[in-house]
Structure formats: C-alpha cells, structure tokens
Amino acid sequence: MDIQAVHDYTVTIIKEAGERIRKSFFETMQIEIKSGANDLVTNIDKETEAFLVKKIRAYDATFRILGEEGMAQEQITSLDGVVWMVDPIDGTMNFVRQHRNFAISIGIYVDGIGQAGYIYDVVADELYYALKGQGAYVNGQRLSPLEALPLNEAIVGMNAVWATPNPHVEHEGIIQLIRTLRGTRSLGSATLEIVAVATGRMDAYLSLRLSPWDIAAGIIIANEVGAVSSTLDCRDVNLLTQDTFVVANPSIHKKLVGDYITLK
C-alpha cells in the first residue's frame, strides 16, 4: 500500500464529507435513538458513512471497513490486512443540538498497526492527521511534542458521572483526583478530546466505554506527539471490542491511572 497516495486520497474524501455535512445544516434532520436517549444517530451519520465506504471501496475494494453505523455491511473479527475504522460523526448529540463540537474520524491500520489517522473538526475546518513515524499535524502545521507537567497542573477530560456513585469505577478516588487536578473538561466528542490531549490543550482524557472507531484515529495522532494510550487498568487497547480508555501526557499517565482510578 502506497501510504502517501492513500493519505492524499483520504484528505480529499474527508474534506468532501465535511462539506456535505455542513450543507446538511439547512436540511430537515431525521433522528433515531440507538441504545438509549443519549445515544443518537441521524440520517446524516448514515449518509456520511455510506459516502466514505463508497469512496474507500472505489480506491481499493480489498480494503476492509469497520464503521460505527455498519454501512460497510461486513464483520471485522481480526485486524489482518488493511482495515479502515470510520466514525462518520463522533459527537452526534453535539451535532444535533449545537451544530458544532463533532468530528469525522478515520483510522487506517495494516495488520493491527496504525499507519494513518484523521480527525476532521468539520465546523472549525481543522483537519488533524498523522502518518506513522512522520509526526502529527493540523492543517499542515506540525504539532509539538508534549511537555512534562505535574498532575496538579493538569487538565483532564472526563464525564461528570465519574464523580458520582456508579457501577464502573470507585468514585471516591475520582473525587480525590478532581481535587488534585487544575481542572476538568467534557467536550462530548471522544475524538476531539483525544485531539485536545495531542495539542496540549488538555493533558489526559478518560472514558469508561469507547468503541474502536472512537479511538482508532486519535491513538495514531496522539502517539506521534508522545502521548500514551491504554485501558484504565493499563492493558493494551483492543481495537476489536468496546473497552475503557485513557490517553495522557506520558508524565502523568501512570500516576493518574495507578493512584486514583480503581475499576469495580
């Protein structure tokens, strides 16, 4: 696979998909509920994924595609060969309610190794991308490597439910973490939160439940600036299943996960 040629093609189709989404703001949106009231899908999610699937297959029909909305209609049970992981709109609630703070995400893996990642903030017209070993960029400008910092100066992305009694994590440790940190944020889009870590706008992002298409592109981008990704119990990320997730500045990753987070 000619990764530079694939990169050029991906930039073209992701920008085209973004333009289609921007035009959809003036159309009537069809909204459906998936697993619950906070898990939405729109006709634009499905149409965008279908558009990307068509374009990817037009480039090379042997490429395998794992997409959130299942428009590729194929089962991915291994990462052998070339696998594209596509999230047509990450942050659908933001897309529906705000018409901002959402992104298109594409990660390209070859035999399980991330080769190229793309996160396109559609409204801001900011394309974050990385090719393995070549650094990470936003609109052609290279992102700087992350600088070390102490935990008490860190800003961490997390949902407010972490600090309340819940069946997933010991919330008392999270309360202590929040008291230690400089601050917390919740953007409502996993891909944009990972980008925030990669750019140094935040220093870590935690989630209790993310799917492969939520993180596949972001891991590649974050790795290129030195960030560390893992599950919340410090296992390697599995891109074939849903799991917990943390991406962090390497100077705080082990302390963050080891001292404050206890899974039930």
C-alpha positions in Angstrom: 0.0 0.0 0.0 1.3 3.4 -1.0 0.6 5.3 2.2 1.3 8.7 0.8 -1.2 8.1 -2.1 -3.7 6.8 0.4 -3.1 9.8 2.6 -3.7 12.3 -0.2 -7.0 10.5 -1.2 -8.2 10.3 2.4 -7.7 14.1 2.9 -9.8 14.7 -0.2 -12.7 12.4 0.7 -12.8 13.5 4.4 -12.9 17.2 3.3 -15.7 16.3 0.8 -17.6 14.5 3.5 -17.3 17.5 5.8 -18.7 19.8 3.1 -21.7 17.5 2.7 -22.3 17.7 6.5 -22.1 21.5 6.6 -24.7 21.7 3.8 -27.0 19.3 5.8 -27.4 22.0 8.5 -30.0 23.6 6.2 -32.0 20.3 5.8 -34.5 18.5 7.9 -32.7 16.0 10.1 -34.0 12.5 10.9 -33.0 11.4 14.4 -33.2 7.9 15.8 -32.4 6.6 19.3 -30.0 3.6 19.4 -29.1 2.1 22.8 -30.6 5.0 24.9 -31.7 8.6 24.9 -28.1 9.8 24.9 -27.1 7.5 22.0 -28.4 9.1 18.8 -27.9 8.5 15.1 -29.2 10.7 12.3 -29.7 10.2 8.6 -26.6 12.4 8.1 -24.4 9.9 10.2 -25.6 7.1 7.9 -25.3 9.0 4.7 -21.8 10.2 5.6 -20.6 6.7 6.4 -22.1 5.4 3.2 -20.4 8.1 1.2 -17.0 7.2 2.8 -17.5 3.5 2.4 -18.2 4.0 -1.3 -15.1 6.2 -1.8 -12.8 3.8 0.1 -14.0 0.8 -1.9 -13.6 2.8 -5.1 -10.0 3.2 -4.3 -9.3 -0.4 -3.4 -12.1 -3.0 -3.0 -9.8 -5.2 -0.8 -9.7 -2.7 2.0 -11.9 -3.8 5.0 -14.0 -1.2 6.8 -15.3 -1.1 10.3 -17.8 1.7 10.7 -20.0 2.8 13.6 -23.2 2.7 11.6 -22.4 -0.6 9.8 -22.9 0.7 6.3 -20.0 -1.4 5.1 -22.0 -4.5 6.0 -19.1 -6.6 6.9 -17.9 -8.3 10.1 -14.4 -7.5 11.3 -13.0 -10.2 13.6 -9.3 -9.6 13.1 -7.1 -6.7 12.1 -5.3 -8.7 9.4 -4.6 -6.8 6.2 -5.8 -3.2 5.7 -8.6 -2.1 7.9 -10.2 1.3 7.9 -12.1 2.4 11.1 -14.6 5.1 10.3 -16.8 7.2 12.6 -18.8 9.5 10.3 -19.9 11.9 13.1 -18.3 11.5 16.5 -20.4 13.6 18.9 -23.8 13.2 17.3 -25.5 14.8 20.3 -23.4 17.9 19.8 -24.1 17.7 16.0 -27.9 17.6 16.7 -28.0 20.2 19.5 -25.1 22.6 18.7 -24.1 22.1 15.1 -20.5 22.1 16.4 -18.1 20.1 18.6 -18.2 17.0 16.4 -15.8 15.4 14.0 -15.3 12.8 11.3 -12.7 10.2 12.3 -10.8 7.7 10.1 -8.0 5.4 11.3 -6.1 3.2 8.8 -4.5 0.0 10.2 -2.3 -2.6 8.5 -2.0 -5.9 10.3 -3.1 -4.2 13.5 -0.5 -1.4 13.3 -1.9 2.2 13.0 -0.5 3.8 9.8 -2.6 6.9 9.4 -5.2 8.8 11.5 -7.5 11.6 10.6 -9.9 13.7 12.8 -11.7 16.5 11.0 -13.4 19.1 13.1 -16.0 19.9 10.4 -17.2 23.3 11.7 -13.8 24.7 12.6 -12.4 23.3 9.3 -9.4 21.8 11.3 -8.0 18.5 10.0 -5.7 16.7 12.4 -3.8 13.9 10.9 -0.7 11.7 11.4 1.2 9.2 9.4 3.2 6.6 11.5 6.6 7.9 12.2 6.1 11.2 10.4 4.6 13.4 13.2 1.2 14.8 13.7 -0.3 17.9 12.0 -3.3 20.2 11.9 -4.0 21.8 8.6 -0.4 21.2 7.6 1.2 22.7 10.7 3.2 20.2 12.8 2.1 19.6 16.4 4.8 20.0 19.0 5.8 17.0 21.3 4.1 17.1 24.6 6.0 18.7 27.5 6.1 17.1 31.0 4.0 18.6 33.8 2.9 17.7 37.4 -0.6 16.2 37.9 -1.7 19.3 39.9 -1.2 21.4 36.8 -3.1 19.0 34.5 -6.5 19.5 32.8 -8.3 16.2 32.3 -11.3 15.4 30.1 -13.9 13.3 31.9 -17.6 13.0 32.2 -19.3 14.2 35.4 -20.7 10.7 36.1 -17.2 9.6 37.2 -17.6 11.6 40.4 -20.9 10.1 41.3 -21.7 6.6 42.6 -21.7 4.3 39.6 -21.2 0.6 38.8 -18.0 1.0 36.9 -15.4 2.9 39.0 -14.7 3.8 42.6 -15.9 7.4 42.6 -14.1 8.4 45.8 -10.8 8.1 44.1 -12.1 10.2 41.2 -13.2 12.9 43.7 -9.7 13.0 45.1 -8.3 13.2 41.6 -10.6 16.1 40.7 -9.4 17.9 43.8 -5.8 17.4 42.8 -6.1 18.5 39.2 -6.1 22.0 37.9 -9.4 21.4 36.2 -11.6 19.0 34.2 -13.5 19.3 30.9 -16.1 17.4 29.0 -16.5 18.1 25.2 -18.9 15.4 24.3 -16.7 14.0 21.5 -14.1 11.4 22.2 -12.1 12.2 19.0 -11.9 15.9 19.8 -10.9 15.2 23.4 -8.1 13.0 22.2 -7.1 15.8 19.8 -7.1 18.2 22.8 -4.6 15.9 24.5 -2.4 15.7 21.4 -2.3 19.5 21.1 -1.7 20.1 24.8 -5.0 21.9 25.4 -5.8 19.0 27.8 -3.4 16.6 29.4 -5.5 13.4 29.6 -8.8 12.0 28.6 -10.6 9.2 30.4 -13.6 7.2 29.3 -15.4 4.2 30.7 -16.7 2.8 27.4 -15.4 3.5 23.9 -15.6 1.6 20.6 -12.7 1.1 18.2 -13.9 3.8 15.7 -14.0 6.3 18.6 -10.3 6.0 19.3 -8.5 4.4 16.3 -7.5 7.6 14.5 -6.8 9.5 17.7 -4.4 7.0 19.1 -2.2 7.3 15.9 -2.3 11.1 16.2 -1.6 11.2 19.9 1.3 8.7 19.7 3.1 10.9 17.2 3.4 13.7 19.9 4.4 11.3 22.7 1.0 10.6 24.4 0.3 7.2 26.0 -2.9 5.2 25.4 -4.2 2.2 27.3 -7.2 0.9 29.1 -7.9 2.2 32.6 -6.2 -0.9 34.1 -3.1 -0.4 31.9 -3.8 -3.1 29.3 -3.1 -2.5 25.6 -6.0 -1.1 23.8 -8.0 -3.7 21.9 -9.4 -2.3 18.6 -11.9 -5.1 18.1 -14.0 -4.5 21.1 -15.5 -1.8 23.4 -13.4 -1.1 26.5 -12.3 1.6 28.9 -9.8 4.1 27.6 -7.2 6.7 28.7 -4.9 8.8 26.6 -2.5 11.0 28.6 0.7 13.1 28.6 3.3 10.4 29.5 4.4 12.4 32.6 1.1 11.8 34.3 -0.3 8.6 32.8 0.9 6.1 35.4 0.1 8.3 38.3 -3.3 9.1 37.0 -4.3 5.5 36.4 -2.3 3.9 39.2 -3.1 6.2 42.1 -6.7 7.4 41.6 -8.6 5.0 39.3 -10.0 1.7 40.6 -12.3 -0.3 38.4 -15.1 -2.3 40.1 
